[in-house]
Amino acid sequence: MDQNLHLWLIPLLPLLGALINGALGRRFSRQAVATVALASTAAAFGMALMVAASFSGLAHVPYVESHGPWIQITGFTVNFTFLLDQLSLVMLLVVTGVGFLIHIYSVGYMADDDGYYRFFAYLNLFMFFMLMLVLANNYLLMFVGWEGVGLASYLLIGFYFLKDSASQAGKKAFIVNRIGDFAFLLGMFMMTKYFGTLDYTSIFSQVLSNPAQFPVETGGAGLLTLIAFCLMIGATGKSAQIPLYVWLPDAMEGPTPVSALIHAATMVTAGIYMVARSNVIFNHAPMALTTVAVIGALTAIFAASIGIVQTDIKRVLAYSTISQLGYMFMACGVAAYSAAIFHLMTHAFFKALLFLSAGSVIHALGGEQDMRHMGGLRKYIPWTFGVMAVGTIAIAGIPPFAGFFSKDEILWKAFSSSSNGWIFWAIGLVTALMTSFYMFRLLFMTFFGERREAANAHDAHASAHGGHSDHGHGTPHESPWVMLTPLVLLAILSTVGGWVGIPHSMGGNNHFEKFLEPVFVHEGGQETEIEGTATWTNKLPPTKETTGEPAEAAHANTSTELLLTGISVAAGLIGLALAWFLYVSRPELPARIAHNLGNLYTTVLNKYYVDEIYQEAVVDPIVEGSTDILWRGVDVGIVDGAVNGAGTSAQAAFGTLRKMQSGNIRSYAGWVALGAALVVGYMVWMGIQ
């Protein structure tokens, strides 16, 4: 029998930190606020490490920890249950580990902010909901975490609520995510109706054990395809995919640690996690799976093209995040779930590093975010330059850094997925080249060349600190060690974090993929009983070891994989060389090229006018329809009109009767006489009849 791991304590600890700082933080010193916030997240991370150390000794995996019924209706029960398997363990370590480092960084970055206690209360609250999401054993409990991180995101994006742009960005993120969440709800309603449960184990076991009732829906859209599409739409909202990606670039209005934690390392990967968790459903819905791959590929290259021309350092990283999420989505779409989670993990390392390094640059310049007003900073902030260079090389996919192994795994899985897999591979390759180019462009514009200061550098971009500049003009200065230490640790992870997934073609054993294998079941999985709880076992697809594939074929596959690896590395190096040529060797050329491209450059610079199109095609019609039809037409015209009309009619009808009550005795006598005459006349009339 398994030991009790007390998984419930892991999300509870950050929640306690949020409650303490939220209720009492105004009275605490900044040191006390930081102590509460850091202690709660450090304890959660420590418990996650203890769980990881105990994982290999568990008698039964997945490990299920139930804390009683939550919802009980006739024929339908939802338990308050946590799940620990290989997938949730990886997510648990990423969320608590990276989250703890970002909390440490925030102590220095937010040191002078008036909303210090409020910031850490929100940050801890986010950690609680994200941990609930990844530890949940059913879709409803996952949805609580799903909605919770949306709430925390809204609070943190709009943290500088006195700024109109920040409050608008928070509302935009909240509303756009509701679109995807509505589809997620529909998917859960269908699961409840047709499976009678929302537990992962029960749903997946029913699908796998009843191939006649739940076949692979190659012939069209069946129940599982409809559910998969609903889940996919939910994922496009949370993980910022086309067409619901528009909220994430505006989310950069929040403090930089927020961008690192929520919009790069953890929250935006929730959609990827949900699709990977639901792999049994998606494997039975090829149409939905292909759609996921197409959306991911288009998002990757679309966002990368926008990132090439952005000048705000955080917006470059925002579009980079969308592009990398597209990579992960594409990997899920070709059923390479372990590759998607591998890239999710390495991306958490190097993108958190890049965002926090950008925050260090902004901190050094007193709030400046425009790269056109930077340059030559490597001699002023050498530590920041060093760690940001590591993050840039990692995301560019240059070996032996972490991003190389996970990106290369996705490209190879895409290429070998089907006869048309080369299309996804080609899109991924072009995206890799573009990624390398715009990331080295960022590095060179920020740290190389001569210093370029804005005419009014003190105030130009103070919005990064809530509308004020906390460092002023002066010489750029290195960040304090409370900020640099997390950067160094993330730089180390960005360097070696991919070594757990070295592929066979390079002499490795891809330990990461093997670790996740039991989670990603394939057609033919069988149901078993573990202590009365239905669960599933994995039946892996045939491999060259089990099928006796000739050594020549295996060698050919290895040669092809190595060839494609070489091409992808070359793409990264070409992007580096092109960025060096344009922004270091010939820095006058980019302006000339932009001028020659004319309208094309303007279109990309304005993000293809997608926000403007949405405003004209969706937002304005809804606002105008709500104003003219629902408010003036229905509310004022019909509802208020009916109420007011009834009142006016009653007033008119009884106005005459009211005049009868005049208080004049002679008038009353006249009315009595008139009434008597009418009664007598009626009686006479009836007598004549």
N, C-alpha and C positions, 0 to 999 in steps of 0.2 A: 504493500500500500504506500502511495506517495506521501511524503511529508507535506504539511500545510505551509505553503509559501507566503500566505498573507498578502496576496496581490492587491487587495483592497487598500492597503496602506500606501502604496506607491502614488495613486492619484490623490489620496486624502491629504498627504503632507503638503503639496502645493496649495490645496484648497484652504488648509489652515493658515498658511502664510498669507493668502489673499484676504481671508476674513480678518485676521489680526491687523494687517496693515490698512485694510479698507476701513475698519471700524475705529482703530486707535492710532493709525499712522500720523494723523494731523498733530497729535500730542507728542509723538516720538521725535527724537533727534534723527538726523539723516543716518547716522551710524547705526542706530537701533533699527530703523526701517531696513537698511541694507542687510543687517544681521539676520533679521527675520526672513527676508526674501531669499538670501543665500543659504541659510540653514535648511529651509524647507526643500529647496531644489537639490541641495547637496545630499540631504537624507534620501530623497527619492532616487537620485542617481546611485547612491550607495546601495540601496535596496535592490535596484535593477542589476547592479554588479553581483550582488549575492544570489539573486535569482539565476543569473547567467552561469555562475559557478556551480549552482545546484542542478542545472538543466540536464546535464549528461547523466546524472544519477537518477532521474525520474524513471519510475517503472512504466508509466504510461504517458505517451505524448500523442495527441494534444492533452495537456493537463487542464482540467476544468475545475474551477472553484466556485461553488454555488453559495449564495447568501440568501436563499429563500425566494418565494414567489414575489413578483413585483405587480403583475396584472393578472387577474384571474376572472375570466368570463367563461360561460358555458361553452366547452369545446375549444377553448383557446387560453393558453397560459404563457406568460413571458416571465422568465426568472431573472433575478438580478445576479448574473453569472459572468465570471471572467474566464478568458481563454488564454492559455500560454502555449504557443507552438513556435516553430522556428521563425515564422514570419513576424509574429507579434513580438518575439524577443529582439529581433533586429530593430524593429521600429521603437521598441521600448528603450533600447540603448541609445539610439540616435536622438530621440526626443529628449531624454533626461541628460545625456552627455553634452550634446550641442547646446541645449537649453541652459544648462548650468554655466557653461563658458560664456554664453551671451549675457547671463545675469551678472557675472563678474565684470565683464566689459562695461555693462550699463552703469555700474557704480561710479566709474570715472566719467563716462560720457554724459550722464545726466546730473552730474554733481551740482551744477548751478541752477537746475531747473526748479521752478516754483512748485510744480506738480510731482515732486519726487516720490512721495508716498503713494500717490494715486497711480503713478506709472508702474511701480513694483507690484501693487495690488492687482492691476490688470494683467501684468506679465505672469504672475503666479496663477491667476484665474485661467489664463490661456493654457498653461501647462496642465492644469487639472483636467480641462475638457479634452485636450489632445491625448492625454493618457487614457481617459475613459474611452475615447474613440478606438485606440489601438488594442486595448485589452478586452473590449466587449466580446461576448460570445453570441450575440444576436444582433440583427439589424436595427432593432429599436433602440437598444442601448448604444450602439454605434451612432445612431441618429441623434441621440442626446449630445454626445460629444461633437458630432458634426455641426449641429446648430450652435452649440456652445462656443466652438472656435470661431464661428461666424460672428457671434456676439462680441467675443473678445477682440476679434479683428476690427470690428466697427469701432469699439472703444479706443483701440490703440491707433488706428489710422486717423481718427478724429481727435487725437489726444490734445493737439493745439486747437481747441474748439473755438477760440476767438478768431482764428483765421478762417475766412469763408471757404478758401480752397480746401482746407483740411476737413472741415465739416461736410462739404459737398462730396469729397472723396470717400469719406466714411459711409455716407448714405448711398453712394453709387455702388460701393462694394457690397453693402447689405442687400440692396434691391436686386442687383444682378445675380447674387448667390441664391436669392429666393426663387428665381426662375428654375435653376437646376435642382433646388431642394424640393420644389413641387413635383418634378418628375421622379425624384428619389422616393417621395411619399407614394406616388402612384405604383411604383414598383413594389413597395412594401405591402400596399393594399392587395395587389395581385398575389403576392406570396402568401399572405394571410388567407386569402380565399381558396387558393388551389393546393397549398401545402398544409394549411392549418397550423402553421408555426412560423416563427421568424428566427429560430436557432440555426446557426450555420450548419452544425452537424446533422440536424434532422433534415434540412432542405437538401444538402448535398448527398446524404445517404439515400433519400428518396429518388433523386435524379439518377444516381449511379446504379441503384439496385433494381430499377424498373425501366430497362431500355425500351421495352415495348410502349410504355406510357410516355416516356420522355426520350425519344430518339434524338440523334443529332439532326437539327432542323436544316438540312441542306436544300430542301425543296421550297423553302419560303419562310414566312414569318409565322411562327407558332407562339405558344405561351412563353417559352424560355427566351425567344427572340424579343418579344415585347418587354419582358422584365429586364433583359440585358440592355435594351435601348433606353429604358427609363433610368437604369443605374448609370449608363454611359452619359446621359444628359446631366445627371447630378454631378458626375465627375468632371465634365467640361466646365461647370461653374466653379467648383472648388479648386480645380487644378488649372484654371485659366486657359482653356482651349478654345479655338474657334467654335462658335461665334461669341462665347461668353468670357473672353479674355480681357475685355476692355477695362475691368475694374482694377487689375493689378498694377499697370503703370501709374495710375493716379494714387494708388496706395502708398507711393513713395512720399506722400505728404506726412506720414508718421515719422517719429524719430528713427534714426538709422538702425538701432538695435532691433526695433520692431520689424524693419525690412529684412534683417538677417534671420530672425527667429521665425516669424510667421510667413513671410512672403518669399522665402528662399529655402529654408532648411526643413520646415515641418508642415505647417498648415496646408500649403498648396500641394503637398505630396499626398494629402488625405485621399484625393480622388484616385491617384495611382494605387494607393494601398487598397482602397475599396474594390477596384477592378481586379487586382491581383487576388484579393481575398475571395472574390466571387468567380474564380477561374472555372469552377465546375459549370456554372451557368453559361459563361461566355464560350467555353469549349463546345457546348451543345448549340450555340447560336452563331454559326459561321458568318452570317450576314452582319450581325452586330459587331463581331470581332474584326471583320474587314473594315467596317466603318470606323472603328476605333483607330486602326492603323492609318487610314486615310486622313482622318482628322489630326492625328498626331504628326504625320509627315508634313501636312500643309501648315500646321501651326509652327513647326520647327523652322521651316524655311521662311515663312511669312514674317515671324517675329525677328528672325536674324537679319532680314533685309532692312527692317526698321532700325534695329540696333546699330547698323553701320553708320548712320548719319546723325544720331543723337549727340547732343553736346552736354547735357546734364549727366554727371557721373553716375548718379543713382538710377536714372532712367535707362542708361545703357545696360546696367545690371538687371533692371526690371525686365527689359525685353530679352535679355539673355536668359533669365529665369523662365520666361514663357517658352522660349525656344528649347531649352533643356527639358522642360516638362513635356513638350511635344515629342522629344526623343523617347522619353519614358512611356508615353502613351502609344507611340508607334511600336515599341517593344512589346507592350501588352497586346497590341493588335495582331502581332505575328506569333502570339502565344509564347513569347520569350519572357515569361513573368519573372524568372529569377534574374535575368539581365536587367529588367526594369528596376527591380528592387536594388540590385547591385549599383546601378547608376543613381538611384535615389539616395543611397548611402554616401557614395563618393561626392555627389553633388551637394549634399548637406555639408560636407567638410569644406569643399573649395568655394562654394557660393557664400556660405556664412563668413568664411575668411575674406572674400572679396568685398562683401557689404561692410563688414566691420573695418576693413582697411580703408574703404571709401569714407567711412565715418571718421577714421583717424585723420584722413586728409582734410575733411570738412572741419574737424575740430582744430587742426593746425592753422587753417586759414580763416577762422572766425566765422564760419557759416557759408563760405563760398562753395558752390556746387558746379559751376560752369567750367568745363575743362578748357575753354578758350581763355580763361583768366588764370590758368595755372602754369605749368611748365617749370622745369629745372628744380623740382622739389626734392630730388633724391639726395642732394647734399644737405638739405635741412632736416629731412625726416628719413634717415637711412633705414631704420628698422621697419617702418611702414612700407618703404619701397621694397625691401627684401621679401617680406611676407606676401605683399601683393604680387610681386613677380612670380612667387611660387604658385599662388592661386591662378594667375593668368596662364602659366605653363600647364597647370593641371587641367583647366577647362579647355585649353586648346588641343588636348589629346596627344601631348608629346611624351614619349616614354622617358623614364619609368614612373612618371607621376600617376596619381590615382585615376584621374579622368581618362587616361589613355586606355586602361584595361576595361573599364565599364562601357565606354563609348565604342570601343572596338568589338566588344561582345555583342552589343546591340546591332552594329552594322553587319557582323557575320551572321547573326540569327536572322536578320531581315533578308539578307541575300539568299540564305539557304532555306527560307521558309516555304517557298513555292516557286513555280515557274516564273511568276511575275515579281518575285522578291527583289530582283535587281533594280526595279523601279524605286522601291523604298530605300534600297542601299544607295542609289545614285542621289536621291534627295538628301539622305543623311550625310553623304560625302560632301555635297555642295554646302550644306548647313555647317559641317565641320570646318570647311575652309573659311566661310563667312564668320564663324565664331572666333576662329583664331585671329582673323583680320581685325574685327572690331574690338576684341579684348586687348590685343597688342597696341591698337590705336589708342585705347584708353590709357594704357601704361605709358606709352611714349608721349602723348599729349600732356599727361599729368607730371611725369617725373623727368623728362628729357628736354633738351633745348634751353632757351632762355626763359626766365620768369616773366609771365605776362599778367599784369595786374589790371583789374577793372578800374575804370575811372573813379568809381565810388565803391571800392571793395568793402568798405566798412558796413554798408547797408544793403548792397546789391542782392545778396543771397542769405540774409540773416534768417530767412524763413525756416531754415533747417533747425533753428533753435527757438521756434515759436515766435518769430517776429522780432527777435533781438539778437545782436551779435555779442557773444560773451567773451570774445578775445580781441576784438578790434583789429586795427591795422597791424603794424608791427611785423617783425620777422616770423615766418612760419616756425613752429616749434614741435618737437616730438611729443607724442602722447605719453601720459604717465604709465607706469608699469602695470597698474591695475587694468589698463586697456591693452597693453602690448602682450602681456602673458597669455591671454586667451588666443591672440593672433599667432603667437609662436606655436602653441599647441595645435591649433587648427592647421598651421602650415606643415607641421610634422604629419598629421593625419592626411592632409592633401598629398603628401609625398608617398607615404607607405600604405595608405588605406586601401589601395587597389591590389596590393600584393596577395590578398587572400583569394583573389579570383584570377590568378595567372592561368591562361588556358593550356590545354594539352599541346597545342601546336607550338607553344613556346617552352615546353618542358615542364609545365606546371600540372596541377591536378584539379584546378578550379574548385577549391574547397568550399567556396561560398555557394556555388551552384549545387554541389552535393549536399550541403547543409540544408538548403531550402527544398530539395527534391520531394520529401514526404508531403509538403503542403500542396504542391501543384500537381494534383491528381490528373490523370488522363483517362480517356475512354477505357472502360474495363475495370475500373476500381471496384472493390467489393466492400460490402457493409460488414462490420463486425460488432460485437458487443463487448464493451469494456465497463465493468462494474455497473451494468444496467443502462449505460448511456450509449446511444447509437453514435458511432464515429465512422471514419473511413480509413482505408488503407490504400496505399498508392500502387498502381501497376504502371510502371514506366514504359514509355514507348521502346520499341526494339532498338538496340544499339549494335554497333559492329561486333561487340564482344559476344552478344547473345545470338546474333544471327549468323555469325561466322563470316562476316564481310571480308572479302579478300584483302590482304595486306596492301595490294596495289591500289585498291579503291580508297582505303584509309589514308594511304600516303598521298593520293591525289587530292583528297579533301584537305589534308594538312597543308599541302603546297598551295592550294587555292586560298585557304585562310591566311597563310603567311603573305601571299601576294596582295590580297585585299588589305591586310594590315599595313604593308609597306605603302600602298597607295594612300591610305588614310593619314599615315604619318607625314607623307609628302604633302598632303593637302594642308595639314597644320603648319608645316614649315613654310609653304608658299604664302600662307596668310601672314605669318610672322615677317617674312622678307618683304612682302608688299607693304605692310604697315610701316616697316623701317624705312623703306624707300620714300614713302609719301609723307611721313610725319617726322623723320629725323634727317634723312639725306636731302630731300627736296620738299621742305615744308610749305613752299609757295604753291605747289601743284594742286592740293585738294581744293582750294578756292577756285582755281582755274577750271578744274574738272567739273565742280559743282555748277559753275556759270555755264559751261558748255552743255551740260545735261539739261539745263533749263527746267521745263515743266516736270520732267521725270524726277529730278532731284527734289523739287518743291513738293511733289506728291508724296514721295517717301518721307521727306522731312515732316510733313503733316500727317504721317501715319496712315496714308492712303485715304484720309478723310472718313475713316470708319466711324469715329465719334460723331462727326457732323451728319453722316448718313443716318446713324441711329437716332440722332436728335430729330431730324426731319421726318424720318419714316416711322419711328416708333414713339419717341417721347412726346414730341409736339402733338401728334394726333391723339394720344391718350390724354394729355393735359387738356387740349381743346375739346375733345369729346366729353371728358369729365366735367368741364366748365359749361359748355353749351348744351349738351344733351342731358347728362345726369344731374347737374346742379340746376341750371336755369330751366331746362325742359321738364325733367322728372320731379326734382325736389321742389323747386319754386313753382313751376307751372302746374304740375299734377297734384303732388302731395300738399304743398302749401295752398295751392289753388282750391283744392277740395275742402281743406279745413277752413280757409278764409271765406270760400263761397258758402259753406254751410252756415258760418257765423253771420255773413251778410244777409243770407236768405232768412235766417231765423230772426235777425234784427228787423228786417223789412216786414216779415209776416206778423210778428208780434208787436211791431210798432203801433199798429192801429189798435190792437187790443189794449196796449199800454195806455192809450189816450182815453179809454173807457174809465180808467181809474183816475178821474180828475179831482175827486174830493168835493164836487159840486152836487148837493142833494137834488136840485132840480134836474140835473143831468142824469143822475141815477134813476129818478122817477120816470124820466122820459124813456130810458133804456128798458125799465121794467114794463112800462106801458107798451113799448114796441114788442117786447118779448111776448107779453100776454096776447097782443093782437095776432102775432104769428102763430102762437099755439091755438088760439080760437079759430083762426083761418084754416089751420091744418085739420082740426077736428071737423070743421064744416065740410071741408073738401073730402075728407074720408067718409063723412055721412052721405054726401051726394053720390059718391062712388058706390 
